[in-house]
Amino acid sequence: MPSVITERIGDILHVTIDNPPVNATSQPVREGLMQAVAQARSARAVLLRGKGANFIAGGDMAEFDQPPKAPDLPDVVAAIEASPASWIALLHGAVLGGGLEIALGCSHRIAQTNTRFALPEVNIGLIPGAGGSQRLPRLVGFELACEMATSGKMVNAEAFLKAGGLDQISDDPEAAAQALIANLPPRPAPISARPRPKADPAYIAATRARLTKGAKAPPHNLDALIWASKTDFSKGQPRERALHLKLRQSTESKALRHAFFAERAAARPEAISGASPFAVERVAIAGAGLMGAGIAASMLLAGLDVVLLEASEAAAEAGRNRVLSILDGAVKRGKLDASKLVGLAENLTSTTDYSAAKKADLGLEAVFEDMEVKRAVMARLATSLGPDALLASNTSYLDPNLIFSAIPNPSRCLGLHFFSPAHIMKLVEVITLETTSKTTLATGFALAKRLKKSPVLSGVCDGFIGNRMLSAYRRAADYLLADGAMPAQIDAAMRGFGMPMGPYELQDLTGLQIAFANRQRQMASRPASERYINFADQLVEMGRLGQRTGKGWYRYEGNRIPQEDPEVSALIRAGADNRFQFTDQQITERLLAALINEGACILDEGIAASADDIDVVQMLGYGFPRWRGGPMHYGNTLPNLPEMVRALASQSPGSWQLAQKFKG
């Protein structure tokens, strides 16, 4: 079956791209379009469409590590643009990357109402490679093109039409195209021949200042757009293509492509292969605090009915209000149509009566991180729900095998570890227990996908994948404190690496009491040889719990801006074991070594199925810079990684279990 199908009807050539699943611009598609251009020489007009859910949703990333194969996409777009026939692009679904570049080569563009447009190359460390950065600003203006190219943002059909990107929007593009053909106007000037876009220097300066913190692809895209404003297309397009091909081989692009494929693979683990998930339409959530409310909002937004269970009427009412506030925030941000808010509220029940949950397909606990509390709540859920209803724990650290130890039919039990705020964070760790059935596990993955989240499989250990690595990361940071560094220097070093915030800023944001309670729980099992730094414990005992109390590792004066506090500095200096001077690079290397070594230990123990899964957890749950590909991928690029891990271990002898790959 050819990837491009042509049919001549009178003087109209119909061209259909049929390259599932997304009509990517792979070599057979490019070759087919070139053949269509040749066939169109004697046609009056060409109707170009994509079969399936999308017009064209980008290129074939599998080709990016290979030498370019003719015909190149820039040549295809140029051939369409130079064709004597009028090419009319019928656009629907997603029009992304190379798909948008092909549409820009056409003389006319008609889109369905729900069509979305983007230049997402920046998300894989690239700039457009077929004239997108040179044609788009000539068509829709510099600022919209800049917003699209530097962020990968989707633009809807209405906004694209308003900017001049479309001839029209129609619920029936085929009929609209036939009407256009019946009275075909003269071909407009090719976009490549239109005047250079005007670019405001102040806008460029502000944009560059915003883009020069982290990944290199966003400022590269800005540079390419500036070429369009300063040079003719004949000069700008070859420069664009040359940089695009160069960036394909960059460390950043390879890391971002790794992240893309790793996330897709994590959602389809071998452990659920061949299993059919249960249908989940009604969920009971025990615990209506911040986490429970966020989970409930996610469930409601995905079309599920939710029963919130609390210990008192006041707590149940507060929980309901918390969920409705989250939904109202979604309306204000334009993420939810206001007309749907009432319906979602009607799908929410908040009560103290567990019998209201008897028809739920899934019962999930999101209560305080205490083993006995969770066991008691889970027992009530198991009694209240049907004998085959799935049961899940949202525990962050505790062993779910113990939480479910007295539950009948344990094959229906699993962990679903959401990340806070649960209505925003994409990651869900799906925890398989000793007894979890394949069907139960598949249901957990299917539910996460329905919630538009990214599930990752994890076995059971203290903290699972993410929080176990976070504990190691924090411990390494505390060793640096005890040996001469200060919180502000450590945080600045990690922000410089690309983390959204450093370990101490993060602790202040989430609250020091959470990690404190976990350390107290682990005290009895902590190895005697492990170095223990108690600065954080002292801060908790002083009532310095983080941003919510106005004091933590930093002080906060009516805002969320951390300020160094002499009281904390004095506490650290008084209790420090050493006064070494660390460079930012040494700090970064120690903390990365702790993350990577712990990830490797998790692999040794079979807690994670692959290093890619660990990377997905760290990128989506903990802010590890996506453009570095996750800690395990990044570690593979470091020739001095063994030395980094050994330096970490020698700083605190007896404190680290080294992964097999770092022993010897």
N, C-alpha and C positions, 0 to 999 in steps of 0.2 A: 504494500500500500504506500503510495507516494506521500511525502509530508506536505506537499503543496499540490492541490488539485485545481485544474483549470477547465473552464467550459466556456465556449464561445456561443453566445446567443445574439444573432444579428451582428450589430457593430459594437456590442458590449462584451467584454471579457470578464468572466466571474473567476476570481482567484480566492481559494479557501485554504488557509493554513490548518493542517490537521496533524499536530505533533504533540500528543498527550504526554504528560498531564497538563502542561501550561503553555503549550505552543512555543517553547523556547527556540531562540534563533540559532539552532545548531546548524552544522554544515549542510545537511540535506535540505533544510528550510531555505538557507541562503541560496543554494544551488537551484532549488525550485523557483524561488522568486526571480532569479536571473533569467531563467527560462521563460517565466511569465512576462518579464519585460520585453523579451524578444518577440513573444506572441502578440504583445500589445501594440506593436508598431503600426498595424493596420486597423486597430480598434479606435473607436471614438472615445470610449471611456472604459475604465477598469473599476470593478467593485471588489475591494479587498476586505476580507473578513477572516476572523479566527473561529474555529469550531470549538465547541465546548463552553466552559464557564468563563474563559478569558479571551481577549483579543490576542495579545502576546504578553506573557508575564516575565520577560527577561531573557537572559542568555543561558547557555549551557555551561555551568561552572566546571563540568568535567573536562572541558576543552582548555581551561585556563592554564594548566600545567603542561600543555602540549604546544608545539609550534603552531602558529596560525595556519588554518587551512582555507585555501581559496574556494569560493570568493569571500573576501573579507566583507564584514557588514558595512563599513563606510562606502565600499564600491556598490553594494546593493542599494543603499539609500540614495546614493548619487545617481544611479541608473534609473531608479523610480522617479526621482526629481526631474531628470532630463528627458523622460519619456514624452513623446508627442501626444500621447493620450492623457486625458484627465484621470488621475487616480483618486478614487474616493474611498477613504478608510471608514469602515463601519465598526465603531468601537463599542465594546461592552466589557463588563467585568474589570479586570486589571489590565492597564496599559503601562507596562513598566520597562525601564531601561531600554534595551534594543527595540522593544515594541513601540515605545514612544518615539524613538529615533526614526523608525520606519514610518510611523504616522506623520512625523514632521517632514518626511520626504514626499508625502502625498500632496496633491493640490487642494483637496477638500477633506474635512474631518467631521463626521456626524457621530454623535455618541448617545447611548442610552442614558437615562437619568441617573442610574446608580454606578456609572463608570468612574473609576479612580485612576489617577495619573501620578507617576513618580519616576524620578531618576535615583534608584536606590543603590547605585554603584558605590557610593560612599560607605555603605554598610558592609562592604567587603573590601574596603581599603583601596578603591579605585576611583577614577573619574570616568565619565562616559567615553566610549571609544569610537562612536560612529557619528560624531557631529552634534551630539545632544547639548554639549556646553556651548556650542557656537550657534546652533539654530534656535534653541529654546528662548534665549534672551532676546533674539531678534523678533520673536513672535509674541511673547507675553510680557516682555519687559525684564529689566535686569533684576529687580528685587524679588519678584516671584520665582524667577529661574534660580536665583541665588538661594532662596529659601529651600527650594526643592533639591538642588544639587548638593548643597552642603549638609543637609540633614536627612535626605532620603524621604522626606515627608510626603504623604499621600495628599493629593488635591482632588476634591470632588469635581464633578462635571460642571456644576453651576459656577464655581470659582474659576475653572479653566475657561469656560465660555466668556465670562465677564472680562477676563484678561486678554481675550482675543485668540485663545488657543483652539477654538472650535468654530465651525460654521453654524452649527445648530445642535440642539439637544432634542431627541425625539424618543417617545416610548416605542416607536416602530421605525428604527433606522433604515430598514429595507425599503419601506414605503417612502420615507423621506428622500432616500437616494434615488428612487425611481422618479419622484417629482423633480428632483434636481436635474436628472438626466434629460427629462422631457423638455426642459428649457435651459440647457447647459450654458452657463455664462463663460466668457473668455477665461482662460487659465490665469490665475493670479501669478504675480511674480514669485519665483522660487524663494523659499525662506532664506536660503543661503545668499541670495542676491539682494536681500533687503538691507536697509540702513543699519549701521552699528547701533546697538542699544546704548542709551545714555546711562552712565553710572555716577551716582553722587559720591564724591570723595569722602564725605563725612560718613555715609552709610558703609562704604568699603572699610574705612578705618575702624568703625565700631564693630563691624562683622569680623574683621581679622582679629581684633583684640579678644573677641569671644571665642574664636575658633583655635587659637594657638595654645590651648592647654590640653595636651594629650595626643590623641590620634593625629596623624599627618594628613590623612585623606581629606578632611574638611577644608583646610587651607589650600590644598592642591586644587580642589574643585573651585574655590574662590579665584585662584590664579587663572584657571582656564576660562572662567566667565569674563575676567578682566581682559583676556586676550580678545574675546569677542567684541568688547567695547573699544579696543584700540587698534585692531587689525582687520583686514578683509578676511572673509571666510577662507579664501585660498591659502592664507598663511596660518590662520588659527586652527583649522581642522587638522592639518598634518601635525602640528604641535600637540594637539589633544591626543591624537592617535599614538604618537610616540611615547607620551607620558603614560597613557593607559597601558600599553604593552610593557613598559618598564615596571610599572607598579604591580602588574600581575605577579612578578617574581619577588616582590618586596616581602620582608618578614611580616609586616603588618597585614597585608592582604592575605597571606597564607594563614595567619592566625585567625583572621575573621572568617575565612572560608572554613577553617577547622571548626570554629564555633558554630557556624551554620549547620554543618553536617553532624557535629556531635549532638546538638540539640535535637535534630531529627531522629538520630539513632537512639538516643536515650528514651524517647517516647515509645519505642517499639522494641523492648528487650526480648531476648530469646525466652525468658521465663514465662511470657504470656503467649508465646507463639501457638496458634491453633485454638486458643481458648475463646469462648464466647461470653462476653460480660452480661451480668444481670442488668435489667432496666432499673434505674433509680429515678423516681419522680417525686418522692416525698422524703424529707430528711429531718431527723430530730437531732438537735444540737443541745447538749447539756453544758451550760456555762455561757452567759451572755455578756461577758466582759469585752474588752477591746478585741481580743482574738476571736471569740465566739461570734461577736457582732459582725466582724469583717468576713468571717466564713459564711455567715448567714446571708449577708448582702451579696456575696459572690454567687451563692446558690440561687437566690431570688433572681438575680440578673440573668442567670442561665435558664430561667423558666421553671425552676423547681419550687415545690411547696415546702415551707420550713416551719417546724415547731421548735421554738426556743424554750428551754427548760431552766428554771432557776429555783433557788432555795426559798425565796420569799416573794410576795406580791410586789413589793417595792423594787426588788432587784429585777423581776420580770418586766415591770413597766419601764425601768431604766434601760434594760436591754433592748426592748422594742424601740424606744426613742433613739437609742444609739444606732440601731440598724437604719431607721428612717432618716436619721441625720446623714448617714453615709449615702443613702440613695438620693437624698435632696442635693448633696454635694455633687453627685454624678450629673444631676440635671443642670446645676449651675455651671459645670465645666463642659456642658454640651455632649456628655457621654450617654445621656439618657433622655428620651423624649418625655417632657413633663406629663403628657397625656397617659403615659404608662405607669406613672408613679402610684396612682390609686390602685390599679390592678395588682401591682407588686405588694403593696401594703395589705391587700386582702388575702394574699397568699402567705402571709406571716401570722403565726399564732405565738403568743408569748404567755407562758403559764407556769405554775408550780406543779400542775397535775400531770404526772408522767403517763397517765392513761391516754392523754391526748396524742401520744406518740405511737399508739398501738398499730396504726396503719403505715408507719414509716418503713421505707425500704432500707434505710441506713440510719443507724444511731451513732453519733460522734460525740465524744467528750472533749471539751475545751476548758477544763477547770484548772485550778491551781496545781502547780507542779509538785504534787505530794502523792506518794505511792498509795497510801491508805485512802485518801480522798478520791483518787482516780478509780481505785478498785471498787469502792462503795458506789460511786456514780455508775460505773460500768455494769455492776450487778443490777442496779435499778433499771438501766436501759435494757439489759438482756431479759429481764422479767417483763417489762412493759411492751417490748416489740415482739413481733412474731418469731417463732423458733428458727426461721431461716433468714431473717433480716440480717444484713451485714452490720458489723460493729467495728468502729474505728476509734483509735486514740490519737489525739493531736500532741502527744507528749514530745518535748524537745530533747530530753536526755534519758528518761527512765526506760527500763526494760519492759516493753509491752507484753512479753511473754508472762511476766509476773502480774501485770495489770489484768490479763485475761485468764489467769491460771484456773479460776473457778467457773468459767463460763461454759455452758453446754454448747456442743457443736462448734469447737474452736476453729474449724476450717473456714468459718465465715469472718474471722477476726484479722485485722491488719492495722498498720499505722498509717495515718495520713497527716504528715507533719507540714502544716501550712506555715508561711513566714509572714511576719507582721510588717505593715498592715496587710491583712489577708485579702482584702478586696483590691489591692494594688499589686502586690508582689506576685510574680509569675510562677515561682518555684513551688512545687509540692514534692517532698520526699515520700515515696510510697514504700512503706516498711513491710517486708515479708517476715512473718514469724515462723517458728518451727512447724506450726500447724496450718498455716495459710494455704488454702487451695489455689490452684491455678486460675479458676474462675473468679474467685474473690479478688485475686491480684489484678486480673484483667479488668474487673469492674472498677477498681481504684484508678487504674490508668484511664479508662474511658470517662469516668467522672471528672478527673482533672482536666482532660481535653475539652469536655463539655463546658467547663468553667473558664476555658481559654487560658489554661495554665500549662506549664511544662513539667510533666512528671519525670522523676528519676528514681530508679529502684535502689533500695538500700537494705542491707541486712541489719541485724541488731548488734549494736555496741553502744557504749555510753556516748550519747550525742549524735549517733548515726554518722553520716558523712560530714555534713556541714558544721555542726556545733562541736564535733570532736576536733576538727581542724581549727575551728575558731579558738578552742581552748588552748591548743598548742601555740597558735599565733599570739594569743594574749600572754601566755607564759613566757615566750621568747621576748616579748616586749618588756615584761616585768624584769627579766634578767638584765636587760639593757638599762632599765631604770636603776637597778641595784648596783650597776657597775659604772654609772657616771652620766648616762643620758638623762634628758628631761622629757616630759610628755609632749611639749610643744615641738621639740626637735624631732622626736619619733613620728609624730603626726604629720609634720611638714614633709619628712622624707617619704612617707607612704603616699601622701597626696602627690608629691613630685613623681612618684612611680606611676600614678594613674588611678589610685584608689579614691573614691569619692570623699572619704574622710579617714583619718588615722584611727588606731585602736582605742585611744583614750577619748577622742571626740565621740566615737561610736558607743563606748560604754556610757558616757554621759547622756547620750541620746536615748539609749534603751533602758538605762537605769542600772546602777551598780548592785542593787539588792538581788537581782536575778542571778548574776554570776556568783555573788557571795553565797547564796543559798546552795548553789550547786557545789561550790568548793567545800562547804561544810558537810554536805552529803558524802563527798568523796574522801573526807579526811581520814576515815578509818582504813581505807584501802590504798591510800597513797604510799608508794614505796619509800622506805626510810632513806634511801639514797637520793631521792629527788629534792632538789633545792626548792624551798618554798619562800616566796616573797609576799609579805603581808601588808604592803602599802594599801591595797584596795580594801582589805578588811578594816584597817584603821579608819579609812575614809567613811565606810559604812557606819562604823561605831560612832563616828563624829556627826552622823546625820547628813553627810554629804552624799546624796543618792543620785546626783546628776541634774540634768536640766530642770526637772519638775520641782526640785527643791531649791533651785538657784545656785547650787554648789555641788560640785563633784570633783573630778580632776581639775576642772576649771571653775571659775565663777561666772555667773550670768546676771547682768544688770537689766532686767526687764526685757530681755530679748534672748535670741539663741546664739549670740556671738560669743564664743569662748574667749575668756581673758585669763592669762596666767595669774595664779593666786600665790602670793608669797607664803601663805600658810602651808600649801601643798609642797612648794619647793623646799621649805625648811624641813618638813616631815621626811621628804625623800633624802635630802642631804644628811640628815641625822641618822637615818637607817641604812644608808648605802654601804655596801661591802667594799667597794672600790671606787676610784675616781678616774676612770679612763676617759679619754677623749675619743668619741666615735664620729666618723664621717657619716654623711647621709648615705653614701654607698654601702658602708659597713652595716648600718642599721637596716637598710633595705635587704641586703644579702642575708642577714641573720633571720629576719622575719620570713622571707621567701623560703629560706632553707627549712624553717620549721614547718611551713605549710606543705612544701613538696615532700619532705620526709614523712610527715604524718599521712599524706595522701598515699605514698608508696606503702606504708604500713597497712593502711586500709585495704589496698590491693592485695598485699601478702596474705591478709586474713580472709579475703573473699567477701568483705563487707560491700564493696562496690564491684560491679561486673567488669568495669573498664575504666581506664584513666580518663577517657572522654566523659564518662558520667560524672567524675569528680570535677572536671573542668566546668561542666554545665552547672553543677551545684554552686561552685564558687562564683561564677559569673552572674547567675541569676539571683542567688540568695545573699551574696556578701559583697557585691560590687567589684570583684576582681575585673580589671579592665578587659573588655571584650576584645579590644584591638591587640591584646597580648595573648589571647587564645586560651586563658585559664592557666592555673599554676603548673599543671602537669605538662601541657604542651609547651609552655614557656620554659620550663625546666629542661626540656629536651633541646632547647636552643642554646643552653649555657654550657660552654666547654669546661667551666670551672665549678660545676655543680657539686661534685664530690668534695672538693676543697671547702665549699661553702657549708656543707653539712658537717664536715669535720670541725670547722671553726665553731659552729654552733655547739657541737657536743663538747668541745674542749673548754668552752666558756663556763659550762656548768657540768662538770664530770658527774656521771651517774644519774643524770636527770633526763636523758633521752633514750628511748628505744629506737635504734636505727633500723631502717628497712633493709631487707636482704641486699639490695643493690648497692647500699652504702657501707656494708660491713667489709672488714678485711683491709 
